[in-house]
């Protein structure tokens, strides 16, 4: 019961942070009410959450594990369909161009749309299960304790980079002139009109893929940091092990 409450509490805390932080006007309104800069206020909320996770590392690690294990199967299936559609769009373009000499102009952008969501949703899964390319010669040469400490330092560096990507991805891409623009080729089917772009597809849905991916990567990185910290002090017994059965590893 306690683990479920921790999971619900941490998930709710992330939802509140994203609800406030994902929109500039909402972020600034709440920050002005407490007399802080918008990003400083958002950073303070996130820092308070992660400090609480460090203090209660074991239940926080289990909660992050539960959240990731809930989100990742959904992302995996969306990625599978994104890959299928991407391949179909590319094949359609090739066949129409070289067989009928009349390729539709929207297939390339549609394939790119699928690729963006494929990367954004599969990268966190690969990161969590060790599917990225790794150069581990130094780690293998060190003792087990020093190797664990080195891994923790590298995870902390990755976490810092992801925080910068969260800010830049939101403010420089999603919530930007390009992100608020309209697609030049993609249209909603059946003449449907949605939002300010009308029948055109909004670029927002494409740029959002990578920012969603960064959010999912942050969740994974926090879990890995907590796991590695517990391993370093010998308190990781009982945590669900992370195997490599979900993705192919690379080394």
C-alpha positions as CSV (number, residue, x, y, z in Angstrom):
1,X,0.0,0.0,0.0
2,X,2.8,2.4,0.9
3,X,4.5,1.8,-2.4
4,X,1.3,2.5,-4.3
5,X,0.8,5.7,-2.4
6,X,4.4,6.8,-3.2
7,X,3.9,6.0,-6.8
8,X,0.6,8.0,-7.0
9,X,2.2,10.9,-5.0
10,X,5.3,11.2,-7.3
11,X,3.2,10.8,-10.4
12,X,0.9,13.5,-9.2
13,X,3.9,15.8,-8.4
14,X,5.3,15.3,-12.0
15,X,1.8,16.0,-13.4
16,X,1.5,19.3,-11.5
17,X,5.0,20.4,-12.6
18,X,4.2,19.7,-16.2
19,X,0.7,21.2,-16.0
20,X,2.3,24.5,-14.8
21,X,5.5,24.4,-16.8
22,X,4.3,23.3,-20.2
23,X,2.7,26.6,-21.1
24,X,4.5,29.9,-20.8
25,X,1.4,32.0,-19.8
26,X,0.4,29.6,-17.0
27,X,4.0,29.3,-15.8
28,X,4.4,33.0,-15.6
29,X,1.1,33.6,-13.9
30,X,1.8,31.1,-11.1
31,X,5.4,32.4,-10.7
32,X,4.3,36.0,-10.5
33,X,1.9,35.1,-7.8
34,X,4.7,33.8,-5.6
35,X,7.2,36.5,-6.7
36,X,9.7,34.4,-8.6
37,X,10.9,34.0,-12.2
38,X,8.9,31.4,-14.1
39,X,11.8,29.0,-14.7
40,X,13.2,29.5,-11.2
41,X,9.9,28.7,-9.7
42,X,9.6,25.6,-11.8
43,X,13.1,24.6,-10.9
44,X,12.3,25.0,-7.2
45,X,9.3,22.7,-7.5
46,X,11.3,20.0,-9.3
47,X,14.2,20.4,-6.9
48,X,11.9,19.9,-3.9
49,X,10.5,16.8,-5.5
50,X,13.9,15.3,-6.3
51,X,15.2,16.2,-2.8
52,X,12.3,14.2,-1.3
53,X,13.2,11.3,-3.7
54,X,16.8,11.3,-2.4
55,X,15.7,11.4,1.2
56,X,13.3,8.5,0.6
57,X,15.4,6.8,-2.0
58,X,14.1,3.3,-1.9
59,X,10.3,4.0,-2.2
60,X,11.1,6.7,-4.7
61,X,13.1,4.3,-6.9
62,X,10.3,1.8,-6.7
63,X,7.8,4.5,-7.6
64,X,9.8,5.7,-10.6
65,X,10.2,2.1,-11.7
66,X,6.4,1.6,-11.5
67,X,5.8,4.8,-13.5
68,X,8.3,3.9,-16.2
69,X,7.0,0.3,-16.4
70,X,3.5,1.8,-17.0
71,X,4.5,4.4,-19.5
72,X,7.0,2.4,-21.6
73,X,4.8,-0.3,-22.9
74,X,2.4,2.4,-24.2
75,X,5.3,4.2,-25.8
76,X,6.6,0.9,-27.3
77,X,3.4,0.1,-29.0
78,X,3.0,3.7,-30.3
79,X,6.6,3.4,-31.6
80,X,5.8,0.2,-33.4
81,X,2.9,1.7,-35.3
82,X,5.0,4.9,-36.0
83,X,7.7,2.7,-37.5
84,X,5.1,0.8,-39.6
85,X,3.5,4.0,-40.9
86,X,6.9,5.5,-41.6
87,X,8.0,2.6,-43.7
88,X,4.7,2.6,-45.6
89,X,4.9,6.3,-46.3
90,X,8.5,5.9,-47.6
91,X,7.5,2.9,-49.8
92,X,4.5,4.8,-51.1
93,X,6.7,7.7,-52.1
94,X,9.3,5.5,-53.8
95,X,6.6,3.5,-55.8
96,X,4.7,6.6,-56.8
97,X,7.9,8.5,-57.9
98,X,9.6,5.7,-59.9
99,X,6.6,3.7,-61.1
100,X,3.9,6.4,-61.7
101,X,6.1,9.5,-61.7
102,X,3.7,11.3,-59.5
103,X,4.8,11.2,-55.8
104,X,2.5,12.9,-53.3
105,X,4.2,15.8,-51.6
106,X,3.1,14.9,-48.0
107,X,4.8,11.5,-47.6
108,X,8.2,12.8,-46.7
109,X,6.9,15.0,-43.9
110,X,4.6,12.2,-42.7
111,X,7.5,9.8,-42.5
112,X,9.5,12.4,-40.6
113,X,6.6,12.8,-38.2
114,X,6.6,9.0,-37.5
115,X,10.4,9.0,-37.0
116,X,10.3,11.8,-34.5
117,X,7.8,10.0,-32.3
118,X,9.6,6.7,-32.8
119,X,12.8,8.3,-31.4
120,X,11.1,10.3,-28.7
121,X,9.3,7.2,-27.3
122,X,11.9,4.5,-27.8
123,X,15.0,6.4,-26.5
124,X,13.8,6.3,-22.8
125,X,13.2,2.5,-23.1
126,X,16.7,2.0,-24.6
127,X,18.3,4.2,-22.0
128,X,16.6,2.3,-19.1
129,X,17.6,-1.1,-20.4
130,X,21.1,-0.3,-21.5
131,X,20.4,-0.3,-25.2
132,X,22.6,2.7,-26.1
133,X,26.2,2.4,-27.3
134,X,28.5,2.2,-24.3
135,X,32.3,2.4,-24.0
136,X,33.0,0.7,-20.7
137,X,36.7,-0.1,-20.7
138,X,37.3,2.3,-17.7
139,X,34.4,0.9,-15.8
140,X,35.6,-2.7,-16.3
141,X,39.1,-1.7,-15.1
142,X,37.9,-0.3,-11.8
143,X,36.8,-2.0,-8.7
144,X,33.1,-2.7,-8.3
145,X,32.6,0.2,-5.9
146,X,34.6,2.7,-8.0
147,X,32.7,1.6,-11.1
148,X,29.4,2.2,-9.3
149,X,30.6,5.6,-8.3
150,X,31.7,6.4,-11.8
151,X,28.3,5.3,-13.2
152,X,26.6,7.6,-10.7
153,X,28.7,10.6,-11.8
154,X,27.9,9.9,-15.4
155,X,24.2,9.6,-14.7
156,X,24.3,12.9,-12.8
157,X,26.0,14.5,-15.9
158,X,23.3,13.1,-18.1
159,X,20.7,14.4,-15.8
160,X,22.1,17.9,-16.0
161,X,22.1,17.8,-19.8
162,X,18.5,16.6,-19.9
163,X,17.4,19.5,-17.7
164,X,19.0,21.9,-20.3
165,X,17.3,20.0,-23.1
166,X,13.9,20.3,-21.2
167,X,14.2,24.1,-21.2
168,X,15.6,24.5,-24.7
169,X,13.2,21.9,-26.1
170,X,10.2,23.7,-24.7
171,X,11.1,27.3,-25.1
172,X,13.3,27.1,-28.3
173,X,11.4,24.5,-30.2
174,X,7.9,23.6,-29.0
175,X,6.9,27.1,-27.9
176,X,8.6,28.9,-30.7
177,X,7.8,30.5,-34.1
178,X,8.6,27.2,-35.8
179,X,6.7,25.1,-33.3
180,X,3.6,27.3,-33.5
181,X,3.7,27.2,-37.3
182,X,1.7,25.1,-39.7
183,X,2.8,22.3,-41.9
184,X,3.4,23.0,-45.5
185,X,2.2,19.6,-46.8
186,X,0.4,17.7,-44.1
187,X,-3.4,18.1,-43.9
188,X,-6.0,16.7,-41.6
189,X,-8.1,13.9,-43.3
190,X,-11.6,14.5,-44.5
191,X,-11.2,18.3,-44.5
192,X,-11.2,18.5,-40.7
193,X,-10.1,21.9,-39.4
194,X,-8.5,22.1,-35.9
195,X,-7.0,25.2,-34.2
196,X,-5.4,28.2,-35.8
197,X,-3.9,26.1,-38.6
198,X,-7.3,25.0,-39.9
199,X,-7.0,22.0,-42.2
200,X,-3.2,22.1,-42.1
201,X,-1.3,20.0,-39.6
202,X,0.4,22.1,-36.8
203,X,4.1,21.7,-36.4
204,X,3.5,21.6,-32.7
205,X,2.7,17.9,-32.9
206,X,6.0,17.2,-34.5
207,X,8.2,19.3,-32.2
208,X,6.3,17.9,-29.1
209,X,7.7,14.4,-29.8
210,X,11.2,15.2,-28.8
211,X,10.2,17.2,-25.7
212,X,8.0,14.3,-24.6
213,X,11.0,12.1,-25.1
214,X,13.1,14.3,-22.9
215,X,10.5,14.2,-20.1
216,X,10.5,10.4,-20.3
217,X,14.3,10.3,-20.3
218,X,14.3,12.5,-17.1
219,X,12.0,10.0,-15.4
220,X,14.4,7.1,-16.4
221,X,17.5,9.1,-15.4
222,X,16.1,9.8,-11.9
223,X,15.2,6.1,-11.5
224,X,18.7,5.1,-12.5
225,X,20.4,7.6,-10.2
226,X,18.3,6.4,-7.3
227,X,19.1,2.8,-8.1
228,X,22.8,3.5,-8.4
229,X,22.8,5.4,-5.2
230,X,21.1,2.6,-3.4
231,X,23.6,0.1,-5.0
232,X,26.5,2.2,-3.8
233,X,25.4,2.0,-0.1
234,X,24.2,-1.6,-0.4
235,X,20.5,-1.0,-0.1
236,X,19.4,-2.1,-3.6
237,X,18.3,-5.6,-2.6
238,X,14.7,-6.2,-3.5
239,X,14.5,-3.7,-6.4
240,X,13.2,-5.2,-9.6
241,X,16.3,-5.8,-11.8
242,X,16.6,-4.1,-15.2
243,X,17.3,-6.7,-17.8
244,X,18.1,-6.2,-21.5
245,X,15.2,-8.3,-22.8
246,X,13.1,-5.3,-24.0
247,X,15.8,-3.9,-26.3
248,X,19.0,-5.1,-28.0
249,X,22.0,-3.8,-26.2
250,X,25.0,-2.3,-27.9
251,X,28.5,-2.1,-26.7
